[in-house]
Structures are given as C-alpha cells and as structure tokens.
C-alpha cells in the first residue's frame, strides 16, 4: 500500500525493523489501566518480532511515524469485517495504539482521521466501526472528535483475571457511515 501522509505523520506498511519500537509501545499499553479491556498483546521480544513480521505481510496494520524524522509513534489498523451472511456493504474495523510519550499531541486523532478517509476514499467503505471500554474516556473522546458516533453499549469480556474469571466491562461500539463522514467534512469547523 502507498503511504498515507498527513500534515505531521506518515502512515506506512510495517517492516520487521519496527519490532523494537512496537515492543516499547505494546509494553507500555499492556502495563496501562486500559489493557484489561482489550485483547492481550504479547510483550516478549521474540513474539513481538513475530507480530511485526505478520503486520509487515499485509496492509491492515500501519505504522504511524513522525514525518519530520520517521520516528515510530504507534499504529492504526483497518480490517475488513467478515460477515456471516452475504452482504454488499463494505465495513471496516479500526483501532490504534500509540506510544505513551506521544499522547496528548493530537497524533492519534490525525492518524485515525487519515485512515478513515482512506477507507472511504480508496477502499470504498460503507462504514467504519470500532469499540472501546466505557471507562476509557480518552478513547471515547477521540472517537467523538473524529466523527464516530456511539451506536451501542454492552457487557464485554476479552481476558480472564488471576482466578480465571472473565473480566467483564461495559464496552462502547462506535461507527461512522460514508454519508456521515462526507457531511462532517463539509460542515464548518
């Protein structure tokens, strides 16, 4: 895939060389209060190199780098949603993880807007969806800021606690349709 460029960022395919930076970013994330609300990521260097290799083999996971110096600051994903019944709608699921040293600077907002614009403009998506924990207020705020709308809340569980019981939490599902995205792009800022 051709890189996506924004004012400050380059979103590009992963390379194996991104492994050490990916390890740092995922280790930070796994140590955070929000990790228990997500699928677990490995933090073992050997396993991370396998993840970086897997990311590098496709177009679904994009490394996010500062345009000025090519420093890796996180990643975004854009995966086609597999549907059980035949459906003509093209739906993509997005997500992101950023190095904590780069939080609060608007980089995640900029990268997510770019990947959603790519989904609608280049991939012909009908909608883009994502989810986060109700308690993950920074992500909830970001998703609203980029034009995604809350569509549902419900109990979710991805991980088990130390006693083998599911860690249940309230999850939020967000979506934006092509029509909503186009309308928001035309709205005055």
N, C-alpha and C positions, 0 to 999 in steps of 0.2 A: 504494500500500500504506500502511496505517496504520503510524505509527512504533512501534517496539518499545522499551519503556523498561525499564531495569534500575535498580538502586539508584543507580548513578552515571552511567549512559550513556543516550543516545538513539540508536537505530539508525533512520535515515530514508532515504528516497529521495535520491539525489544531485540537486544543482542545478548549473547552469553556474557559479554563484558559488563552488562548491567547487574549481574548477580550480586556483587558486594554491596552496591547501593540498595538493591532490593532487599537484601538481608537486613541492613540497618533499618530501613523503613518498616518492614514487617515485624522486626523485633520490637520496635517502638510501639507499633499498633497492638501487637499481642500483649504487651505489658500495660496497655491502656484500659481504662474502665469500660470502654465500648467493645472490646474484643469478645466479651462473653455473649454479646448479642449477634455475633456473626459466625460464619463457618470458620473453623480454626485454620490458621495459616502455619506452615512449618517455620521454625526459626533455626533449624540445623543447617549449617553452611552447605553440606552436601545435598540436602533436599532442596534448598533454595536454588542451587545451581541447576537442579532438575526442573524446577518451576521456571527459571529464567529461560532454559532451553525450550521448554514447552511453549512459553509465551512467544519466543522468537520464531517458532514454527508456524504461527498463524497471524491473523490480523485483528483478533478480538481484544487483545491486551496491548495498550500503547504506553510506552514510556513517556513521561512528561518531563521535559528538560527546559532549563532556562535558555532562552535564545542567545543571550549575550555570551555564555561560556559553556553551553552544553552540559551543565551540571544536572544530574538526575534528581528530581524532587518528588517523584511519585508516579502513580499510574492510574489510568482510567481503562475501563473495559466497555465493550459494546458487543453483546452476544445476541444472535438471533434467538427468539423464543420458539422452542419446539412446541407445536400444538398437537393435541391428541386427535382432534377431528380435522378433516380437510378445511382449510380456511384460506381466504385470499388476502387477509390482512398481513402486512409485514410489521411485526412487533419486535423491538429490540429492548434488551435489559441492559442497563448501565450501572456502573459502580465505580468507586475510586478509593484510593488510599494514598495519603501524602505524608512525606517526611515531616515530623513534628517541628523541625527547625524552620519550616516554610509555611506553617499555619498562620492564619490571620493577615495574610498579604493579598488575598483575592485570587491566588493562583488556582485553587480548586474550582472556584466559580468560573474563571476564564477557560480552564480546560474542559469543564463539563459543558459549558455553552458551546464550545467548538465541536465537541464530539456529537452533541445533539444536532447541531446544524449540519454536520457531516451525515448523520443518519437520515435526516430528512432530505438534504440536498443531493447527496451522492448515492445513497443506498435505497432511496425511495420508501423509507419507513412511513407507516401509517401512524404509529405511536411509539413512544419510548417510555419504559416503565423502570421503576426501581423501588427499593424498600430500605427502611432503616428502623432502628428502635425508637419508640416514643420518647425515651429518655435521652436520646442522642440529639439534644437541642441544636448543636452546631450544624449537624447534617440536615435536620428539619428546616432550619433557617436557610441554608444554602439551596436546598431543593426548591423552596418557595421563591427564592431570589432568581433562580434560573428559569422560572416559569412552569415548574411542575406543580401539579395540583394533587392534594390529598384525596385519594379515592376510597380508602378503607383503613380500618384498624382491626387488629385481631391478635389473638394469642399465638405466639410462635415459639419454637424451640429448635436450636441448631446444635447445642452442646449439652453435655452432662456435667453435673457438679462432682465434687470429690467423692460423693456417696453413690454415684451412678444414677442420680435422678435428673430428669430433664430440667434445664434452666429455662423456665418459661418467662416470657416478657410480652409486653404489648408492642406489636410491630405496626408500622405505618407503611402503606403502599401508596406510591405516587405515580402519576402518569401525565404525559403531555401528548396531545394529538398534533398531527401536521397542521390542522386548521388553527388550533390554539397557538402553536409556535409562530405561524405566519402572522396571526393577528397581533401577538405580542411584539413581534419585530416591527410592525407598522405603528404601534402605539407610541406616543411621545414619551420621552424619558423623564 
